[in-house]
């Protein structure tokens, strides 16, 4: 395998490789930013900072140490940041994993990465960003898989389990614009770029005079570049991803949860392994953040009950309140935002109770939405 240290972006990295995976042993991902001058906003220059991923890969030799854990991940800067967060936590907790080369990162290109010219809803199917990684896990090519939980289908592949969630990041969405302070400040007819039908429906529900460009895809850096080039007037991105990439200086404002309910499991990292791999199960148990895991379980029970497709805007968020109880909010909507149905639940912050809350909330919205609502 050729040395890839000269490649400075994940897109270039993926295009140079003819194989589905790139192996990073003791390499690291570093982010260096640069600023572009942009239009003034209000009387104050604002710039968007882009991050480049530089993946240093050491050539494999026969003498190289055999990795104890191979981590499978997508190749975007955000996915790599999440994989390295997982690696660093494992190294900090387990001395046997702290040695050079004990953990290997394997970059795998998924269907969602390969098809960039169409909106996700048009591609169809589930697991667009997880299928190839799951296959590598089942085939024994990797030992654990690091996912953004919002990308993970509600039904896991056979022979795999997802026993671990890292502590959840901020679940809110960030508004980013070079010409307006918020969605409310955008002139009628302004185009917002987002590939998320969840965001589109909630934007149009509150601001029907705005327009949405659905095929606004790519990693964080790509979308910020398109915004800077004037393709759209504004975009929304998950605040969690911007924090993990140290790019929060690009945020114009943060949307309250009451204005923009997040995607199910937004801000949560999930780590999967084979169901019969007790060694990996034990490693992952040491990383699991139970409060996050339970919140994700509740939200995914809601999503599973609705059995929504990629064409159905669905949002859900579970959190622990000041009394230690679970507060859940759920939403379904028509893609054009003309119809939005919401519900909420409160109950004990415990596994069985939270699954029941999620399912019950889903059943309520199924009943209220009527036949055909989810077949659009």
TORGU-610462 format. One record per residue: x, y, z of N, C-alpha, C, O in turn. Coordinates in steps of 0.2 Angstrom, whole numbers, plus 5000, padded with zeros to 4 digits. Layout:
<recs>
XYZXYZXYZXYZ/...
</recs>
This chain:
<recs>
500449945000500050005000500450065000500950075004/500350114996500750174995500650215001500150215004/501150255003501150305008500650365006500750385001/500150375011499650425009499750495013499350535013/500350505016500450565021500350625017500250685019/500450625010500450685006499750705004499650765002/499250665006498550685004498250725009498350705015/497950775008497750825013496950825014496750865018/496550795010495850795011495650725011495950685007/495050705014494850645014494550625007494550565005/494250675004494050664997494650634992494550594989/495150674993495750654989496050584991496250544987/495950574997496250515000495850454997496050404995/495150464997494750414994494750404987494750344984/494850454983494950454976495550414974495550384969/496150424978496750394976496750314977497150274974/496250294981496250224983495850184979495250194978/496050124976495650084972495350024976494849994974/495550024982495249974987494750004991494750064992/494249964994493749994999493950015005493650055009/494550005007494850025014495550045014495950025010/495650095018496350125019496550115026496150125031/497150085028497350065034497750125037498250145034/497550145043498050195047498250155053497850145057/498850145054499150115060499250165065498750185069/499850195066500050245071499950315068500150355071/499550315063499450385060498950425064498650395069/498850485062498450535066498050575061498350585055/497550605063497150655059497250725062497150735068/497550765058497650835061497250885057497150875051/496950935060496550985056496851055056497051075062/497051075050497251145050496851185046496651165040/496651245048496151285045496451345041496951365042/496051365036496251425033495551465032495051435032/495651535032495051575031494951605024495451615021/494351615022494151645016493851715017493351715022/493951765014493651825015492951825012492851795007/492451855016491751845013491451915014491751965017/490851915012490451975012490351995020490251955024/490352065021490252085028489552075030489052075027/489552055037488852045040488852075047489352075050/488352105049488252175049488852215051489052215057/489152245046489752295046490252255050490752295053/490352195050490852155053491052095048490552055046/491652095047491852045042491751975045491951965051/491551925042491451855044491751815039491751825033/492051765042492451715037492151645039491951635045/492251595035492051525036492751495036493151505031/492851455041493551415041493451345039492951315041/493851325035493751255032494351215035494851235037/494151155036494651105039494951055034494451025031/495551045034495750985030496050935034496350945039/495850875032496050815036496750785032496750775026/497250785037497850755034497950685038498150685044/497950635034497950565037498650535035498850525030/499050535040499750505040499750425040499450405045/499950395035499850325035500550295035500950305030/500750245039501450215039501350155035500850115035/501850145031501850085026501850025031502250015036/501449975029501449915033502049875031502249865025/502349835035502849795034502749725038502349725042/503049675036502949615039503149615046502849575050/503649655048503849665055503349705059503349705065/502849745056502449785060502049745065501849695064/501849785070501449755076500749735073500449775070/500549675075499849665073499349695078499449695084/498849735075498449775079497949735083497749675081/497849755090497449715094496649735092496249695093/496549795090495949815088495949855082496349905081/495549835077495449875070494849905070494249875071/494849975070494250015070494050035063494450065059/493450015061493150035055492750105055492350115060/492850145050492550205050492550235043492850205038/492050285042492050315035492650365035493050375040/492850395029493450435029493350505029493850545028/492750535031492650605031493050635037493150595042/493250695037493550725043493150715050493450695055/492550725050492150705056492150635058492250625064/492050595053492050515055492750505058492750465062/493250525055493950515057494050545064494350515069/493750605065493850635072493450585077493750585083/492950555075492550515080492950445081492950425087/493250425076493650365077494250375081494450335085/494550435080495150445085494950465092495350445096/494350495093494050495100494050435103494150425109/493750385099493650315102494350285103494450255109/494750285099495450265100495750295106496050255110/495750355107496050395112495750365119496150365124/495150355119494850335125495050265127495150245133/495050225122495250155123496050155126496150115130/496450195123497150195125497250225132497650195135/496750265134496850295140496650245146496850255151/496150205144495850155149496250095149496150055154/496550075144496850005143497550005142497750025136/498049985146498749995145498949955139499449975135/498649895138498849855132498749885125498949865120/498249935125498049965119498450035118498450065113/498850055123499250115123499850105119500150165117/500050045117500650035114500650055106500050055104/501150085103501150105096500850045092501149985092/500450055088500150005083499649965086499449915082/499449965092498949925095498249935092497849885092/498149995090497450005087497550035080497950075079/497250005076497250025069496650045066496050025068/496650105062496050135060495950115052496450125048/495350085050495250065044494750105041494150105043/494850145035494450185032494050145027494350115022/493350155027492950115022492450165019492150205022/492450155012491950205008491250175008491250115006/490750205010490050185010489750205004489950245000/489150175003488650194997488550264998488550304992/488350295004488250365004488850415002488750465000/489450385003490050425001490150424994490350474991/489950364991490050354984489550394979489750424974/488950404981488450434977488350504980487950514985/488550554977488550624980488050664976487950724978/487850644970487550684965486750684966486350724963/486450644971485750644972485650654979486050644984/485050684980484750684987484750614991484550564987/484850614997484850545000484150515000484150454999/483650555000482950524999482850484993482550444992/483250514987483150484981483550414980483350374976/484050414984484550354983484150294986484150234984/483750304992483350254995483750204999484350204999/483350165002483650115006483950135013483950195014/484050095017484350115024485050095025485350045021/485450125029486150105030486550125025487050095023/486450185022486850215017487550225019488050225015/487650245025488250265028488550205033489050225036/488250155033488450095037488550035034488949985037/488250015029488149945026488849915025488949865027/489349955021489949925020490349915026490749865026/490249955031490649955037490449895041490749855044/489749885041489449825044489749755041489849705044/489749755034489949695031490749685033490849625034/491149735033491849725035491849695042492249655044/491349715047491349695054491149615054491549575057/490649605050490449535050490949485047491049425049/491349515042491849475038492449465042492949425040/492549505048493149495052493649545049494249535052/493549585045494049635042494149695047494749725047/493749705052493849755057493549725063493149675063/493649755069493449725076492849765079492449735082/492949825078492349875080492249925075492649935070/491649945075491449995070491150065073490750055078/491450115071491250185074490750215070490850235064/490150235072489650265068489350325071489350335077/489150375067488650425070487950395071487750365066/487750395077487150355078486550375074486050325072/486450435072485950455067485950415061485450415057/486550395059486550355052486350285053486350245048/486350255059486250185060485550165060485050185063/485350115055484650095055484450065061484850045065/483750055062483550035069483649955069483649935075/483649925064483849855064484549835062484749855057/484949815067485649795066485749735062485249685063/486249725058486349665055486449605060486649615065/486249545057486449485061487149485063487549505059/487249455069487949435071488349505074488849505075/487949555074488249615077487849645082487249635083/488149685087487749715092488049785093488649805090/487749835096487949905097487849915104487349945106/488349895108488249895116488549965119488549975125/488850005115489150065117489050135114489050135108/488850185118488850255116489250295120489350295126/489650335116490050385120489650445122489050445120/489950485127489550535130489250585124489650595119/488650595124488350635119488550705119488650745124/488650735113488850805111488150845111487650815111/488250905110487650955110487250935104487450925098/486550925105486150895100485850945095485450935091/485951015097485551065093485951075086486451055085/485551105082485751125075486051195075485751245079/486551205071486851275070486651305064486551275059/486451375064486251415058486951445056487251475060/487051445050487651475047487451515041487251485036/487651575041487551625035488051675035488251695040/488151705029488551765028488151825028488451885028/487551825028487151885027486551895032486251945032/486451845036485851855041486051825048486451775048/485751845053485851825060485451765062485651725066/484951745058484451695060484051675054484051715049/483651625054483151605049482651665048482451675043/482451695054481951745054482151805050481751845048/482851815050483151875046483251865039483351915035/483151805036483251795029482651825025482051815027/482751865020482251885015481851835012482051775011/481251845010480751795007481151775001481451814997/481051704999481351674993482151654994482351624990/482451675000483051645001483151575001482651535003/483651544999483751474998484251455004484751475005/483951405007484351365013484551305010484151265007/485151285011485451225009485451165014485751175020/485151115013485151055018484850995015484350995011/485250935016485050875013484550845018484250785016/484350875023483950835028483250855027483050915028/482750815026482050825026481850845033481350885033/482150825038481850845045481950915045481550955048/482550945043482751015044482251055039481951105041/482251025033481751065028481051075030480851125030/480751015033480051025035479951075040479451105040/480451075045480351115051480451195049480151235051/480951205044481051265041480451295038480251355039/480151255033479651275029478951285033478551325032/478951245039478351255043478351325047477851355047/478951345049478951405052479051465047478851525049/479451455042479551505037479451485030479851475026/478751485028478551455022478751505016478751485010/479051565017479251605012479951585010480151615004/480351545013480951525012480951465007480451435006/481551455003481551394999482151355002482651375005/482151285000482651235002482951204996482551174992/483551204996483951164991484151094994484551094999/483751044992483850974995484550944994484750904998/484750944988485350914986485950954988486450964984/485950964994486551004997486950955001486950965008/487350914998487650865001488450875002488650924999/488750825005489450835006489650835013489250845018/490350835015490550835022490450915024490250955020/490650925030490550995033490951045029490651095027/491551025027491951075023491651085016491651145014/491351035013491051045007490451095007490451135003/490051085012489451125013489651195014489351245012/490151205018490351275020490651305014490551365013/491051275010491251295004490751324999490751374996/490251274998489651294994489251364997489051404993/489251365003488951425006489351485004489151535003/490051485005490451535004490451554997490551614995/490351504992490251524985489651554983489551574977/489151554988488551584986487951544983487451564980/488151474983487651434981486951434985486451424982/487051444991486451454995486551515000487151545001/486051545003486051595008486251575015486551615019/486051515016486251495023486151415023485951385018/486451385028486351315029486251295037486451345041/486051235038486051215045486551155046486451105041/486851145051487351095052487251075059487051115064/487351005061487350985068487951015072488551015070/487751045077488251085081488751035084489351045085/488550965085488950915088489550905083490150905085/489450905077490050895072490450955072491050945071/490251015072490651075072491051075078491651095078/490851055084491251055090491750995089492351015091/491650945087492150885086492650905081493250885082/492550945076492950975072493351035074493751065070/493151065079493451125082493251185077493751225075/492651185074492451235069491851275071491451305067/491751285078491151325080491251395079490751435079/491851425077491851495075491451505069491351565067/491251455065490851465059490051475061489751495056/489851465067489151465069488951535069489251575072/488351555066488051615066487651625072487651665076/487251565073486751565079486551495080486651455075/486351475086486151405088485351405088485051445092/485051355085484351355085484151315091484351265093/483651345095483351315101482951245099482751245093/483051205103482651135102481951145100481651105096/481651195104480951205102480751225095480251215092/481251255092481251275085481451225080481151225074/481951185082482151135077482351075081482851065084/481851025082481950965085482450925082482450915076/482950895085483550865082483350795079482850765081/483750765075483650695072483750645078484050665083/483450595077483550535082484250525083484550505078/484550525089485150505090485750555088486350535088/485450615086485950665084486450685090486250685096/487150685088487650705093487950645096488350655101/487650585095487850525099488350485094488150475088/488850455097489250405093489150335096489150325102/489050295091488950225093489450175090489750185085/489650125094490150085093489950005093489649985098/489949975087489749905086490249855086490849875085/490149795088490549745087490149675085489549675085/490549625084490249555083489949535090490249545095/489349505089489049475095489349425099489249415105/489849385095490149335099490849355101491249305103/491049415100491749435102491749465109491649525110/491849425114491849445121492349495123492249535127/492949485119493449535121493249605119493449655123/492949615113492749685111492249705115492149765117/491749665117491149685121491449715128491149765130/491949685131492249705137492549775136492549815140/492949775130493249845129492749895129492849955131/492249885125491749935124491349955130491050005131/491249905134490849915141491249965145490950005148/491849975144492250025148492150095145492250135149/491950095139491850165136491150185136490950245136/490650145138489950155137489750215142489850205148/489350265139489050315143488250295144487950305139/488050275150487450245150486850295149486350275146/486950355152486450405151486250415143485750425141/486850415139486750425132486450365129485950375125/486650305131486350245128485650245129485250225124/485450255135484650255136484250305132483750285130/484550365132484250415128484150395120483650405117/484650365118484650335111484250285110483850275105/484150235115483750185115482950205114482550185110/482850255118482150285118481950315111481450305109/482450355109482350385102482250335097481850345092/482650285097482650235092482050195092481850165087/481750185098481150145099480550185095480150155092/480550255096480150295093480150285085479650275082/480750295083480950285076480750225073480450215067/480850165076480750105074479950095074479750055069/479550115078478850115078478550145072478050125069/478850205071478550245065478850205058478450215053/479350175059479650135053479750185047479550175041/479950245048479950295043480550285038481050255039/480350305032480850295027481250365026481150405030/481750365021482150425021481750485018481950535018/481150465016480650525013480250545019479850595017/480250525025479850545030480250585035480650565039/480050655036480450695041480250675048479650675050/480650645052480550625059481150655063481650655062/480850675069481350705074481150675081480550665082/481650665085481550645092482150655097482750645095/481950675103482450695108482250675115481750695117/482750635118482550615125483150645129483750635127/482950665135483450695140483250685147482650665148/483750695151483650685158483450755161483850795160/482950765165482750825168483050835175483450785177/482950895178483250905184483050855190483450855195/482550825189482350775194482550705192482350655196/482950695187483150625185482650585181482750525179/482150615179481650585174481850595167482250635165/481550555163481650565155481050605153480450595154/481250655149480850695145480950675137481450685135/480450655134480450645127480050685123479450695124/480250705117479850745112479950715105480550695103/479450705102479450675095479050715090478550745092/479250705084478950745079478950705072479450675070/478350715068478350685061478050745057477650785060/478250745051478050805047477950785039478250735037/477550825036477650815028478250855026478450905029/478550825020479150855018479050935016479550965017/478450955015478451025013478251065019478151125019/478251035025478151075031477451095032477251125037/476951075028476251105029475951065035475451085038/476151005036475850965042476450945047476850905044/476350965053476850945058476450915064476050945067/476650855066476350825072476850815077477350785076/476650835083477150825089476850795095476250795096/477250765099477050735105477650735110478150745108/477450715116477950715122477750665127477150645128/478250645131478150595136478650615142479150645141/478450585148478850595154478850535158478250505159/479350505160479350445164480050435167480550475166/480150375170480750355174481350345169481250325163/481950375171482450365166482750295167483350285170/482450245164482650175165482450145158482050155154/482850085157482850055150482150035148481950065143/481749995152481149975149480650025149480250035144/480650075154480150135153480350175147479850205144/480950185146481050235140480950205133480750235129/481050135133480850105127480050105126479750125120/479650095131478950105131478750175129478250175125/479050225132478950295130478950305123478550335120/479550285120479750295113479150255109478950285104/479050195110478550165106477850195107477550195102/477650215113477050235114476950305110476450315107/477450345110477450405107477350395099477050435096/477750345097477750325090477050305088476750325082/476750265092476050235090475550295090475050295086/475650345095475150405095475150435088474650455085/475850455086475850495079475650455073475450475069/475750385074475550345068474750345068474450355062/474450345073473750355074473450425071472950425068/473750475073473550545072473750555064473350595061/474250525062474450545055473950525050473850555044/473650465051473250435046473550395041474150395040/473150355037473450315032473850355026473550405024/474350325024474750355018475250405020475550425016/475250425026475650485028476350465027476750505025/476550405029477250385028477450345022477950325021/476950345017477050315010477250365005477250354999/477350435007477450485002478050474998478250514994/
</recs>
